[in-house]
Amino acid sequence: MGGVNRADDRTGGVGGMRGTGGGVNLLVLRGHNAALVLDLLRTAGADGISRLELAERTGLTPQAVSKITARLREDGLATEAGRRASTGGKPRTVLRLVPEAGHAVGVHLDRDEVRAVLVDLRGTVVGERRAPLDLGAGAPAVLTAVTEAVRETVAGVLPAGALARMDSLPGEVVGEGRPDGAGSAGDAAGQASSSMRLARAGSPGGAGGVREVVGEDRPGGAGSAGDAAGQASSSMPLARPGSLLGVGVALPGPLDHARGVLHRVTGFPEWDGFPLREALAERLGVPVVVDKDTNAAALGLAAGGEGGSFAYLHLGTGLGAGLVIGGTVHRGARTGAGEFGHQVIQLDGPPCTCGDRGCVEALCLGAVARGDTAEAARVLGAGAANLVGLLDIDVVLLGGRTVATAPEAFVRGVGTVLEAWARRTGQEAVPVRVAAGGGRVVAVGAAQMVLGPVFGRGGG
């Protein structure tokens, strides 16, 4: 496969590569190669894939693939899925991913509700919890609500103690994560996942078991959050079958995704400067990743197969956009991209909760409050047309509880505006459709912030 370096059988490294100080970081390369194999096992589904096919599609040697798959089987992540006839030789054994070997929780923290989903390694939802919430009730109440939602979602699905503190697990991690970076968004996003390891359990419950790291984090990149998400293909903690890898939390912005710190959340400025990731990780005892709701949804849609460049417009209690450019979630230099709802399209218009006037969000939600869905869709379309003209995206996806009340009307209204824009500019109209995933799209995307790095994809 183009662009994938071939592994050296003797070392697990990349043939021909030289690193400073006498060689390549073999743990990094092994972790990266394991992620490539795991992702192919995931996409192969229940039918599985043979070792020869894995070698052909990754560019790794058959010997390297055999070593990786042997370890994945030992870790409980892969298993045999039967045999497949081959041309001119004995039938090939095919392998498949074991979805229940690990799980992630995704939390959608909205202004008036918390929704938590538990997904397996394939991204299938196996548990869900919804509860009312007041985001303005203060940190203690909100943290308690999120903690209870996570614990109740996990209960009954995962083994007892799945949310026990990671440092209480038997054994020690061999090798630590990347050192703290210089504070760039890229480094920080990687550091957010630095404690997530793909670990092999020692003797269950035994004091002497050592969890051996399959792969270390990849080195820090150039500093963009998108790069960092890929570099965070550090392995995740699988200390025992069915364990919890981590929790992804998605909520309205603005916020600092890299540090997990909230800014002046629209309508709730009292959250400014609150370290949500740190606070929840302390309570839950597992790794936590925090991002905007729209970014999480966009990430989940991309992981689910939505290709190209697209904008996900989320109209619920507020309005925002998740942007995927060239297959990567675009967060911006300060992780603040996507504040779509606060572009001013009417000077001296109605006041917005952000403190400005005439924002798309204020006009759109105002129309919704009056029961004028057609006007709300027209305003949303005006904002979408600005986005299409600026970014030249392939498709506009709509979601959120307000869109769910009248999906056809919103698709029709936004599409009409974009078609008029296309006629004026002489371009083809950008298609508009409702995003897949329904009301779970943000929560499932939040879980993908945790799962993505396991498979070498961008995550949190």
Secondary structure by P-SEA (a helix, b strand, c coil): cccbbbbcccccccccccccccccaaaaaaaaaaaaaaaaaaaaccccccaaaaaaaacccaaaaaaaaaaaaaaccccccbbbbbccccbbbbbbbcccccbbbbbbccccbbbbbbbccccccccbbbbbbcccccaaaaaaaaaaaaaaaaccccccccccccccccccccccccccccccaaaaaaaaaccccbbbbcccccccccccccccccccccccaaaaaaaccccccccccccccbbbbbbcccccccccccccccccccccccaaaaaaaaaaccbbbbbcaaaaaaaaaaaaccccbbbbbbbccbbbbbbbcccccccccccccccccccccccccccccccccccaaaaaaaaaaacaaaaaaaaaaaaaaaaaaaccccbbbbbcccccccaaaaaaaaaaaaaaaaaaacccbbbbbbbccccaaaaaaaaaaaaccccccccc
